[in-house]
Amino acid sequence: HTIPLAYGVPFVDYAIRFALGERAGIITVSEENSASQRYCFSDKEQVGKTTLYIPPDKPPTCEFFSWYIKRDEVIRPVICHPDRLGQAISIGESPEEATQRADEAVRFMMRNFTTA
């Protein structure tokens, strides 16, 4: 998700096409944005609890978001990649703006995330 958002070019799609022997034509960069990916982490109080509600709404400051955890799952301590709760990817005119927007998106995601 990050590369197409930053450059407007689906590099992974092109790599698959090339691997299959297809031709993609001339590849041109159509955009130049800064992109930032941030993750949702559980806090110590949430570990061991069960998820009750996972907000479905896309944060207004991101282009892509996803939750890794599902409803009724028990939250584990974060010791590896799959233990994170979710992610948000944002773009901006500068790296700082993209990072600020992604941080805001993660806060938005976690605001209504509930456990018991």
N, C-alpha and C positions, 0 to 999 in steps of 0.2 A: 504494500500500500504506500509506503513512504516514497519510493523512487518515482512512481507515476505522479504523485502529488507534488513532488519537488520539481520535476522536470517535464511533466506531461508526456512521458514516454514509457510505455509498458515493457520495460526491459526483460522481465521474466517471460512474458508472452513471446517476445522475439526470440529469446534463448530456446524456448520449447520448439518454436517453429523451425529454427535453424537445426536443432537436434533431430527433428523429423525430416530434414532435407528440404524444407520449404524455404521460399525466399520472401523477405519482408520489404524489399525495396529500400529506398533511401530513408535513413532514420535521422530525424531532425528534432532538436530540443525545442518544444513549443512554449515552455514556461521556465522560469527560474525563480522558485520560491525557496525559502528556508523551511524545513520540516523538523518537527520535534515529536518524539514518542515518549509518553510517560505512562507509568503503571500504577494501578490501584493495589495497595498493600493493606493487609489486615493489621490492626493494632493488637497489642497484647491482650486487651480485654475481649476481643472477638474470637481469639483462638479457642477452639473446642466448642464454640457455639454453632448453632444451625442457622443457615440463611433462611429468612422468612420472606423478604421482598428484595428483588433486584430491579431497580428502575429501568424501564425499557426506553426512556426518552434519550435521544441523541443530544449530547451537550451542545449548546449553540456556538461554542468556540472551537469545535473540532470538525474535521472532515470524515473521520472514521473512528469508531469505538467498538469495543466488544467486551463481553464478560466471559471469563474463563470458568467461573463457578456457576453452579445451577442452584435453583431453589431446593431447599431441604438437604443440602450438602453440609457436612461439618467442615468448618474452617480449620485448616492445618497451619502450623507455623511455616513461614516462608523459608524454605531451605533449598528450593530449586525452582526453575522457571514455571512449571505448572501450578505452583502454590500461590502465585499472584492471583488477585481477584479479577483484574481486567486491565484494559489499556485504552489510551486515547492518542490519536495522531492529529496534530494541528499544523497549519502552515502560517507563515507570516512574511512580512517584507524583510525581516532580519532574523537571525538566529534567536535573539533575545525575545522578539515578539512571538515567534513560533513557540518557544519554551513557555512564555507567560500564558499563552492561549491553551497549551496542553496542560499546564498545571491547573488552570481554571477549570478545564474540562474534567480532570480527575476529581477535583473538589466537588463539582456538580454531580458527578457519578456517585460519589460516596455520601453525599448529603442525605439521601433518602434510603440508602442501603441499610437494611435492618436485620438483626439477628436475635436469637433467643436462646 
